C-alpha cells in the first residue's frame, strides 16, 4: 500500500437501478465515466445497501445498522413511526448521539472533509453535516429536488438547502442538482488545505424522482425506449448475464402481475411512459458527465492516483407511482403542475417512471426500493484506487455498506474511538474491512454462517452465503407477508421458495433474523406502515394541463 494516506471519495447515486450502468449490464444509457471506473477497479456483484435512502446513508456514515443509528424509520412530512415504534430507541428519525460519523473520525485525524448533496440523516442543529465532521457543506435534507424552484419531489412545499449549516435563501438561476452539486464540490476541494488528505462525500439526487433534466440533455434519448419496458428488461437481463456479474444460467424474476404488457397500452400511454424513461436516462447520463468533471479535476491537481473512490447506489430502483410506494399519499398534494407531454421533465412537472421501468432496471432481481428482496437492497458498487494497485475484477463475495467505514479507517490508518478508549460512548462499527479483498488476498470477508440483516418499513431479509430469507410488506393489504427462502446461487431472481423443502436451513435463517432483531432493536410496524398507507384520494389527471 502507498506510504501516504489516501484521499477518500464517496459518490452516491440516488435510487439508481442495478443495470443502469453499462458495466452492470446496461448499455442503452451512456455512462463512460462509471464504466471506466468499473473496468479499472473492482465491481461488487453482491453488494448490499439498505432498502431506502436514509438507511444506507446512516450505515455508510456510522458503520452501524440503521436502527442502531436512529434511522429505523424516517420522520418528517411524509413519514412517521408506527404506533408501536413511537418513542422507541432506533426510531428517532435522525442520527443518535451515541454514533460517531466517519467524517468526524477522519476530521479528528487530520483530513479535510467536504460534503455536497443529499444528507437525509436529520435536520436538527446537531445533525446537519456541518455538525458531523465536515469542514465545508452544501446540502439538502431529504428526498430530492433538481431545479431552482425548490418544489421538491412531489411539487409542493419548499426544499431547503444548507451551506455550512445555514439556510440558502435562494438558489442561483439555472440551478440543476447534479451540475451545481458538482460545481460546489470542486470549489470546496479547491479550497482545501493542501497539506491534508481529503474526504469528499458527493451525494447526488439523480436519478431520484421527480424525473427532470436540463434543456440541453432532456431530449437526448428521445425515441430510444419506444419498444417499451418489456424489450428493455430483456436487453438488460442479457447484458447482465454477459457481464460476468451473475451466473448465465441463473433464474430471473418474472414481471409482477400489476405490470401491464407493453403491447396492451394505448398509443398515448406508451408515449408518456417511454418519455419518462427517456428523462430518467438523461439524468443518469448527466450525472455520469458530472462525475467525469470531478475526476478530471482530481487528475489536473495530481490527486486522482491516490484517491480511493467508492461509488454505489443507495438502494434498488424506485417503483413509485400513483399506485405504489409512498407516492399515492403525496401526489394528491401536488399543485400547479404541468405534466403535459411537452413539459414532462421540465420545471413544474412531477414525473415518476413507475415499477414498470424499475423492473427493467433491476434486471433479473425481484421487487424494488423499500423491499428486502434483492431488487430493493442489492446495488451496483465499484471501488477504484490507482495507487492501491487493485487488480481489475469482479468480486462475488457478500459485501455491505457497513463494510465501508472499517475499510476506510484501515486504509487511512485511523482507529475508531471504541478501539482507543475503553469508555468510549460511541457504538462500534459492525461491518468488516474489505482491505484483504482489495489486495486480492481473499474473495470473501464473510463465511457461509456470517449473516447480513436488513429491515425498513416492513421490507426485511437476511443473507448468509448463498441463502436468502425474505419477508415482504404488502401495501395493498397493509400486512407482513410470510417468510420465503431462496438459494441465490441458482435463483437470484427469488422465484422458487424453498422454505418447506429446506426446514433445517429455514430454521437457521430464522434464528439469524431473531438475532438481528435482538441486536439492533428492530420493531416491525404495527398496525401498519404509516408512510405506505393508501389514501382515498388518488392522483387525478386534472394535474395534466
C-alpha positions as CSV (number, residue, x, y, z in Angstrom):
1,X,0.0,0.0,0.0
2,X,1.1,3.6,-0.6
3,X,3.0,5.3,2.2
4,X,0.8,8.4,2.1
5,X,-2.7,8.1,3.4
6,X,-5.2,8.0,0.6
7,X,-7.8,10.7,-0.2
8,X,-11.3,9.3,0.1
9,X,-14.2,10.0,-2.3
10,X,-17.7,8.6,-1.9
11,X,-20.0,9.1,-4.8
12,X,-23.6,8.0,-4.2
13,X,-26.4,7.9,-6.7
14,X,-30.0,8.1,-5.6
15,X,-32.4,5.3,-6.5
16,X,-30.3,4.1,-9.4
17,X,-31.2,0.6,-10.7
18,X,-28.7,-2.2,-10.7
19,X,-28.3,-2.4,-14.5
20,X,-28.3,1.3,-15.4
21,X,-24.5,1.4,-15.8
22,X,-23.0,-0.2,-18.9
23,X,-20.6,-2.2,-16.7
24,X,-23.5,-3.7,-14.8
25,X,-25.4,-4.9,-17.8
26,X,-26.8,-1.7,-19.3
27,X,-25.6,0.0,-22.4
28,X,-28.6,1.9,-23.5
29,X,-27.6,4.8,-21.3
30,X,-24.2,6.4,-21.9
31,X,-22.1,6.0,-18.7
32,X,-18.5,6.0,-19.9
33,X,-17.1,7.5,-16.7
34,X,-18.6,4.9,-14.4
35,X,-17.8,2.2,-16.9
36,X,-14.1,3.2,-16.8
37,X,-14.1,3.3,-13.0
38,X,-15.6,-0.2,-13.0
39,X,-13.2,-1.5,-15.6
40,X,-10.2,-0.1,-13.7
41,X,-11.4,-1.2,-10.3
42,X,-13.4,-3.8,-8.5
43,X,-17.1,-4.4,-9.3
44,X,-19.0,-6.0,-6.5
45,X,-21.8,-8.3,-7.7
46,X,-23.3,-8.9,-4.3
47,X,-23.1,-5.5,-2.5
48,X,-25.9,-4.9,-0.1
49,X,-27.2,-1.5,0.9
50,X,-30.4,-0.6,2.9
51,X,-33.8,-0.6,1.3
52,X,-34.2,3.1,1.4
53,X,-32.1,6.3,1.1
54,X,-31.6,7.2,4.8
55,X,-30.9,3.6,5.9
56,X,-28.0,3.3,3.6
57,X,-26.6,6.8,4.4
58,X,-26.8,6.1,8.1
59,X,-24.9,2.8,7.7
60,X,-22.4,4.4,5.3
61,X,-21.5,7.2,7.7
62,X,-21.7,5.4,11.1
63,X,-20.8,1.8,10.3
64,X,-23.7,0.5,12.5
65,X,-27.1,-0.8,11.5
66,X,-29.6,1.9,10.6
67,X,-31.8,1.0,13.5
68,X,-28.9,1.4,16.0
69,X,-28.0,4.7,14.3
70,X,-31.5,6.1,14.8
71,X,-32.9,5.6,11.3
72,X,-35.3,2.6,11.8
73,X,-37.7,4.9,10.1
74,X,-37.7,8.4,8.7
75,X,-39.5,11.2,10.5
76,X,-40.9,14.2,8.5
77,X,-43.7,15.5,6.4
78,X,-44.4,12.1,4.8
79,X,-43.2,9.6,7.3
80,X,-43.7,8.9,11.0
81,X,-43.1,5.9,13.2
82,X,-45.9,3.4,13.6
83,X,-47.9,3.4,16.8
84,X,-45.7,0.7,18.4
85,X,-42.5,2.4,17.3
86,X,-43.2,5.8,18.8
87,X,-40.5,6.9,21.3
88,X,-38.5,3.7,20.9
89,X,-34.7,3.8,20.6
90,X,-33.7,3.5,16.9
91,X,-36.8,5.3,15.6
92,X,-35.7,8.9,16.2
93,X,-35.5,9.6,12.5
94,X,-32.1,11.1,12.8
95,X,-28.6,10.1,13.8
96,X,-28.3,9.3,17.5
97,X,-25.8,11.0,19.8
98,X,-24.1,7.6,20.5
99,X,-22.9,7.2,16.9
100,X,-19.8,8.9,15.6
101,X,-19.6,9.6,11.8
102,X,-16.7,8.6,9.6
103,X,-16.3,12.3,8.7
104,X,-15.8,13.2,12.4
105,X,-13.2,10.5,12.9
106,X,-11.3,11.5,9.8
107,X,-11.5,15.2,10.6
108,X,-10.0,14.5,14.0
109,X,-7.3,12.5,12.2
110,X,-6.3,15.5,10.1
111,X,-8.5,15.1,7.0
112,X,-10.2,18.0,5.2
113,X,-13.8,17.0,4.7
114,X,-16.3,18.1,2.1
115,X,-20.0,17.1,1.8
116,X,-22.3,18.2,-1.1
117,X,-25.7,16.8,-2.0
118,X,-28.3,14.8,-0.2
119,X,-27.9,14.3,3.6
120,X,-31.2,12.7,4.9
121,X,-29.8,12.0,8.3
122,X,-31.6,14.6,10.3
123,X,-32.2,18.4,10.2
124,X,-31.6,19.4,13.9
125,X,-28.6,21.6,14.6
126,X,-26.5,18.7,15.9
127,X,-27.3,16.5,12.9
128,X,-26.6,18.8,10.0
129,X,-23.5,17.6,8.1
130,X,-21.7,20.8,9.2
131,X,-22.0,19.5,12.8
132,X,-21.0,15.9,11.9
133,X,-17.4,16.4,10.8
134,X,-17.4,18.2,7.5
135,X,-15.4,21.4,7.0
136,X,-17.5,22.6,4.0
137,X,-21.0,21.6,3.1
138,X,-23.7,22.4,0.6
139,X,-26.6,20.0,1.4
140,X,-30.3,19.3,1.3
141,X,-32.0,17.3,3.9
142,X,-34.2,14.6,2.3
143,X,-35.9,13.2,-0.7
144,X,-34.9,15.2,-3.8
145,X,-35.0,18.4,-5.7
146,X,-33.5,19.4,-9.0
147,X,-34.4,22.9,-10.3
148,X,-34.1,26.3,-8.6
149,X,-37.9,26.4,-7.9
150,X,-37.2,24.1,-4.9
151,X,-40.5,22.4,-5.2
152,X,-39.1,19.0,-4.1
153,X,-40.1,15.5,-5.0
154,X,-43.9,16.0,-5.3
155,X,-44.4,19.6,-6.4
156,X,-45.4,21.1,-3.1
157,X,-43.7,22.6,-0.1
158,X,-40.2,24.2,-0.3
159,X,-37.0,22.2,-0.3
160,X,-34.3,23.7,2.0
161,X,-30.6,23.8,1.2
162,X,-27.9,24.5,3.7
163,X,-24.5,26.0,3.2
164,X,-22.3,25.2,6.2
165,X,-25.4,24.7,8.3
166,X,-27.1,28.0,7.3
167,X,-30.2,28.2,5.1
168,X,-29.6,29.2,1.5
169,X,-32.2,31.8,0.8
170,X,-32.1,31.5,-3.0
171,X,-30.5,29.1,-5.4
172,X,-28.7,30.6,-8.5
173,X,-30.8,30.9,-11.7
174,X,-30.4,27.9,-13.9
175,X,-29.6,25.6,-10.9
176,X,-29.8,21.9,-11.7
177,X,-28.9,19.5,-8.9
178,X,-26.2,17.3,-10.5
179,X,-24.4,20.1,-12.2
180,X,-24.5,22.6,-9.3
181,X,-23.6,19.9,-6.7
182,X,-20.5,19.1,-8.8
183,X,-19.5,22.8,-9.2
184,X,-19.9,23.3,-5.4
185,X,-17.9,20.1,-4.7
186,X,-15.0,21.1,-6.9
187,X,-15.0,24.6,-5.5
188,X,-14.7,23.2,-2.0
189,X,-11.9,20.8,-2.9
190,X,-10.0,23.7,-4.5
191,X,-10.2,25.5,-1.1
192,X,-8.6,22.6,0.8
193,X,-5.5,22.7,2.9
194,X,-3.1,21.1,0.5
195,X,-1.1,19.6,3.3
196,X,-4.0,17.4,4.3
197,X,-5.6,14.5,2.6
198,X,-9.3,15.0,1.9
199,X,-12.5,13.1,2.4
200,X,-15.2,14.0,-0.1
201,X,-18.8,12.9,0.1
202,X,-20.7,13.7,-3.2
203,X,-24.3,12.6,-2.8
204,X,-26.3,13.2,-6.0
205,X,-30.1,13.3,-6.0
206,X,-30.2,11.9,-9.5
207,X,-32.0,9.9,-10.7
208,X,-34.5,10.2,-7.8
209,X,-37.9,11.5,-8.9
210,X,-39.2,13.9,-9.9
211,X,-37.6,12.9,-13.2
212,X,-36.2,16.2,-14.5
213,X,-33.3,17.2,-16.8
214,X,-31.8,20.3,-18.2
215,X,-32.9,21.5,-21.6
216,X,-29.6,20.6,-23.4
217,X,-29.9,16.9,-22.5
218,X,-33.6,16.2,-21.9
219,X,-34.2,15.1,-25.4
220,X,-31.0,13.1,-25.9
221,X,-32.8,9.8,-25.6
222,X,-35.9,10.7,-27.5
223,X,-37.3,7.6,-29.2
224,X,-34.8,5.2,-27.5
225,X,-37.4,3.5,-25.4
226,X,-40.3,3.3,-27.8
227,X,-40.1,-0.5,-27.8
228,X,-41.2,-0.5,-24.2
229,X,-40.1,-1.8,-20.8
230,X,-40.6,-5.5,-21.8
231,X,-38.0,-5.0,-24.5
232,X,-35.6,-3.1,-22.2
233,X,-35.8,-5.6,-19.5
234,X,-34.9,-8.4,-21.9
235,X,-31.9,-6.4,-23.1
236,X,-30.8,-5.6,-19.6
237,X,-31.1,-9.2,-18.5
238,X,-28.9,-10.3,-21.4
239,X,-26.4,-7.6,-20.7
240,X,-26.3,-8.6,-17.0
241,X,-25.8,-12.3,-18.0
242,X,-22.9,-11.3,-20.3
243,X,-21.3,-9.1,-17.7
244,X,-20.0,-11.9,-15.5
245,X,-21.8,-10.4,-12.5
246,X,-24.2,-13.3,-12.3
247,X,-24.4,-16.9,-13.4
248,X,-25.6,-17.1,-17.0
249,X,-28.0,-19.9,-16.1
250,X,-29.4,-18.0,-13.1
251,X,-33.2,-17.8,-12.9
252,X,-34.6,-14.3,-13.1
253,X,-37.7,-12.8,-11.7
254,X,-40.9,-12.5,-13.6
255,X,-42.8,-9.3,-14.1
256,X,-45.3,-8.6,-11.3
257,X,-48.9,-9.2,-12.1
258,X,-49.6,-5.4,-11.9
259,X,-47.2,-4.7,-14.8
260,X,-49.2,-4.5,-18.0
261,X,-47.7,-5.9,-21.1
262,X,-46.4,-3.0,-23.3
263,X,-48.5,-4.1,-26.3
264,X,-51.7,-3.7,-24.2
265,X,-51.1,0.1,-23.6
266,X,-52.7,2.7,-25.8
267,X,-50.5,4.9,-28.0
268,X,-50.9,7.8,-25.6
269,X,-49.9,5.6,-22.6
270,X,-46.9,4.3,-24.5
271,X,-45.8,7.8,-25.4
272,X,-46.0,9.1,-21.9
273,X,-44.4,6.0,-20.4
274,X,-41.5,6.0,-22.8
275,X,-41.0,9.7,-22.2
276,X,-40.5,9.1,-18.5
277,X,-37.7,6.6,-19.2
278,X,-36.1,9.0,-21.7
279,X,-35.9,11.6,-18.9
280,X,-34.6,9.1,-16.4
281,X,-31.8,8.0,-18.9
282,X,-30.9,11.7,-19.4
283,X,-30.5,12.1,-15.6
284,X,-28.2,9.2,-15.3
285,X,-26.2,10.3,-18.4
286,X,-25.9,13.8,-17.0
287,X,-24.7,12.5,-13.6
288,X,-22.0,10.4,-15.3
289,X,-20.8,13.5,-17.2
290,X,-20.6,15.4,-13.9
291,X,-18.7,12.7,-12.2
292,X,-16.3,13.0,-15.1
293,X,-15.8,16.7,-14.2
294,X,-14.8,15.7,-10.6
295,X,-12.3,13.0,-11.8
296,X,-10.9,15.5,-14.4
297,X,-10.3,18.0,-11.6
298,X,-8.6,15.3,-9.4
299,X,-6.3,14.4,-12.3
300,X,-5.5,18.1,-13.0
301,X,-4.3,18.5,-9.4
302,X,-2.4,15.2,-9.3
303,X,-4.9,13.9,-6.7
304,X,-6.5,11.1,-8.7
305,X,-3.8,8.5,-8.3
306,X,-4.0,8.2,-4.6
307,X,-7.8,8.7,-4.2
308,X,-9.9,5.8,-3.1
309,X,-13.1,6.2,-5.0
310,X,-16.2,4.3,-3.8
311,X,-19.3,4.5,-6.0
312,X,-22.7,3.0,-5.1
313,X,-26.4,3.5,-5.4
314,X,-28.2,3.9,-2.1
315,X,-30.9,1.3,-2.8
316,X,-32.7,-0.5,-5.6
317,X,-34.8,1.1,-8.3
318,X,-37.6,3.3,-7.2
319,X,-41.0,2.0,-8.2
320,X,-43.1,4.9,-7.0
321,X,-46.3,5.6,-8.9
322,X,-49.8,6.7,-8.3
323,X,-50.5,3.2,-7.0
324,X,-47.2,2.2,-5.3
325,X,-44.8,3.3,-2.6
326,X,-45.4,6.4,-0.6
327,X,-46.3,8.4,-3.7
328,X,-50.1,7.7,-3.6
329,X,-50.2,9.7,-0.3
330,X,-48.2,12.6,-1.6
331,X,-49.1,13.1,-5.2
332,X,-52.6,14.4,-4.3
333,X,-50.8,17.3,-2.6
334,X,-49.1,18.4,-5.7
335,X,-50.3,21.8,-7.1
336,X,-49.9,23.9,-10.2
337,X,-48.4,21.1,-12.1
338,X,-47.9,20.9,-15.9
339,X,-47.5,17.3,-16.7
340,X,-48.3,17.7,-20.3
341,X,-46.2,15.5,-22.7
342,X,-44.3,18.6,-23.8
343,X,-43.5,19.7,-20.3
344,X,-42.6,16.3,-18.8
345,X,-39.2,16.6,-17.1
346,X,-39.2,20.3,-17.1
347,X,-40.0,22.8,-14.4
348,X,-43.5,22.4,-13.0
349,X,-43.7,18.7,-13.7
350,X,-43.7,15.7,-11.4
351,X,-42.7,12.6,-13.4
352,X,-42.3,9.1,-12.0
353,X,-41.2,6.2,-14.1
354,X,-43.1,3.6,-12.1
355,X,-42.5,-0.1,-11.3
356,X,-42.6,-1.0,-15.0
357,X,-39.3,0.6,-15.9
358,X,-37.9,0.0,-12.4
359,X,-38.4,-3.8,-13.1
360,X,-36.4,-3.4,-16.3
361,X,-33.7,-1.5,-14.5
362,X,-33.3,-4.2,-11.8
363,X,-32.8,-6.8,-14.5
364,X,-33.2,-10.3,-13.0
365,X,-33.9,-9.1,-9.5
366,X,-37.3,-9.0,-7.8
367,X,-39.1,-6.0,-6.3
368,X,-37.8,-2.5,-5.7
369,X,-36.8,0.1,-3.1
370,X,-38.4,-0.4,0.3
371,X,-38.2,-4.1,-0.2
372,X,-36.0,-6.7,1.5
373,X,-35.9,-8.6,-1.8
374,X,-32.8,-8.4,-4.0
375,X,-34.3,-5.6,-6.1
376,X,-34.5,-3.4,-3.0
377,X,-31.1,-4.0,-1.4
378,X,-28.7,-5.3,-3.9
379,X,-27.0,-2.4,-5.6
380,X,-24.2,-1.6,-8.1
381,X,-20.9,-0.8,-6.3
382,X,-17.4,0.0,-7.5
383,X,-14.1,0.7,-5.7
384,X,-11.3,2.2,-7.7
385,X,-7.8,3.2,-6.3
386,X,-5.0,3.5,-8.8
387,X,-2.3,3.9,-6.2
388,X,-3.6,0.8,-4.4
389,X,-2.7,-1.4,-7.3
390,X,-6.2,-3.0,-7.4
391,X,-6.4,-5.8,-9.9
392,X,-9.5,-5.0,-12.1
393,X,-12.0,-7.8,-11.5
394,X,-15.5,-8.8,-10.3
395,X,-15.9,-9.7,-6.6
396,X,-18.7,-12.1,-5.8
397,X,-18.4,-12.1,-2.0
398,X,-21.2,-10.9,0.2
399,X,-20.4,-7.3,1.0
400,X,-22.2,-4.5,2.6
401,X,-22.4,-0.7,3.0
402,X,-21.5,-1.5,6.6
403,X,-18.0,-2.6,5.5
404,X,-17.1,0.8,4.1
405,X,-16.2,2.5,7.4
406,X,-13.8,-0.3,8.6
407,X,-12.2,-0.3,5.2
408,X,-11.6,3.4,5.0
409,X,-10.3,3.6,8.6
410,X,-7.8,0.8,8.0
411,X,-6.5,2.4,4.8
412,X,-6.4,5.8,6.4
413,X,-4.6,4.3,9.4
414,X,-7.1,5.7,11.8
415,X,-8.7,3.9,14.7
416,X,-12.3,4.1,15.7
417,X,-12.8,5.7,19.2
418,X,-14.1,2.3,20.6
419,X,-10.6,0.8,19.8
420,X,-8.7,3.5,21.6
421,X,-10.9,4.4,24.5
422,X,-12.2,1.7,26.8
423,X,-15.0,4.0,28.0
424,X,-16.0,5.4,24.5
425,X,-19.6,6.4,24.4
426,X,-20.0,5.6,20.7
427,X,-21.2,2.3,19.2
428,X,-18.5,0.3,17.4
429,X,-18.9,-0.4,13.7
430,X,-20.2,-3.8,12.9
431,X,-19.0,-4.3,9.3
432,X,-15.8,-5.9,8.2
433,X,-12.9,-4.3,6.4
434,X,-12.6,-5.0,2.7
435,X,-8.8,-4.4,2.6
436,X,-7.9,-8.0,2.1
437,X,-10.4,-8.2,-0.7
438,X,-9.0,-5.1,-2.3
439,X,-5.5,-6.5,-2.1
440,X,-6.8,-9.7,-3.7
441,X,-5.8,-11.8,-0.7
442,X,-9.3,-13.3,-0.3
443,X,-12.5,-13.4,-2.3
444,X,-14.8,-13.0,0.7
445,X,-14.7,-11.4,4.1
446,X,-17.7,-13.5,5.3
447,X,-18.1,-17.1,5.9
448,X,-21.3,-19.0,5.0
449,X,-22.5,-18.7,8.6
450,X,-22.0,-14.9,8.9
451,X,-25.2,-13.1,8.1
452,X,-26.4,-9.7,7.0
453,X,-29.8,-8.5,8.1
454,X,-31.9,-5.5,6.9
455,X,-35.3,-4.0,7.5
456,X,-37.2,-0.9,6.6
457,X,-40.9,-0.2,6.5
458,X,-41.6,-3.9,6.9
459,X,-39.3,-5.0,4.0
460,X,-37.0,-7.4,5.7
461,X,-34.4,-10.0,5.0
462,X,-31.3,-11.9,5.9
463,X,-28.4,-13.1,3.7
464,X,-26.0,-15.8,4.7
465,X,-23.7,-17.2,1.9
466,X,-26.0,-18.3,-0.9
467,X,-29.1,-18.3,1.2
468,X,-31.7,-15.5,1.5
469,X,-34.6,-15.2,3.9
470,X,-37.1,-12.6,2.7
471,X,-40.3,-11.1,4.1
472,X,-42.2,-8.6,2.0
473,X,-44.7,-5.9,3.2
474,X,-48.0,-6.0,1.2
475,X,-49.0,-2.4,0.7
476,X,-52.5,-3.3,-0.6
477,X,-53.4,-5.4,2.5
478,X,-51.1,-3.5,4.9
479,X,-49.8,-6.8,6.3
480,X,-46.4,-8.5,6.6
481,X,-46.2,-11.5,4.2
482,X,-44.9,-14.9,5.2
483,X,-41.2,-15.6,5.1
484,X,-39.7,-17.1,2.0
485,X,-36.3,-18.8,1.5
486,X,-34.2,-18.7,-1.7
487,X,-30.9,-20.1,-2.9
488,X,-29.3,-17.1,-4.6
489,X,-26.6,-19.2,-6.3
490,X,-29.2,-20.6,-8.7
491,X,-32.2,-18.3,-8.1
492,X,-31.1,-14.7,-7.6
493,X,-34.5,-13.7,-9.0
494,X,-36.1,-15.2,-5.9
495,X,-38.7,-17.4,-7.8
496,X,-38.6,-20.8,-6.0
497,X,-39.5,-20.6,-2.3
498,X,-37.6,-23.4,-0.5
499,X,-39.0,-22.7,2.9
500,X,-40.8,-26.1,3.1
501,X,-38.2,-28.0,1.2
502,X,-35.3,-26.9,3.4
503,X,-36.6,-26.9,7.0
504,X,-33.1,-27.1,8.6
505,X,-31.8,-24.1,6.6
506,X,-35.1,-22.2,7.2
507,X,-34.7,-22.7,11.0
508,X,-31.1,-21.4,10.9
509,X,-32.1,-18.4,8.8
510,X,-34.9,-17.6,11.1
511,X,-32.5,-17.7,14.1
512,X,-30.3,-15.3,12.3
513,X,-33.3,-13.0,11.8
514,X,-34.1,-13.2,15.5
515,X,-30.5,-12.4,16.4
516,X,-30.6,-9.4,14.1
517,X,-33.8,-8.1,15.7
518,X,-32.4,-8.5,19.2
519,X,-29.0,-7.0,18.4
520,X,-30.4,-4.0,16.6
521,X,-33.7,-3.2,18.4
522,X,-35.9,-3.9,15.3
523,X,-39.6,-3.3,15.9
524,X,-41.9,-4.2,13.0
525,X,-44.5,-1.6,12.4
526,X,-48.0,-2.2,13.8
527,X,-50.8,-2.0,12.8
528,X,-49.2,-0.9,9.5
529,X,-46.5,1.3,7.9
530,X,-47.8,4.9,8.0
531,X,-45.9,6.1,5.0
532,X,-47.3,3.3,2.8
533,X,-51.0,3.8,3.6
534,X,-53.0,4.4,0.5
535,X,-55.3,7.4,0.8
536,X,-58.9,7.6,-0.6
537,X,-57.9,10.4,-2.9
538,X,-55.7,9.5,-5.9
539,X,-53.5,11.4,-8.3
540,X,-56.0,12.7,-10.8
541,X,-55.5,13.5,-14.5
542,X,-56.6,17.0,-13.6
543,X,-52.9,17.7,-12.8
544,X,-52.2,17.5,-16.5
545,X,-52.8,20.8,-18.3
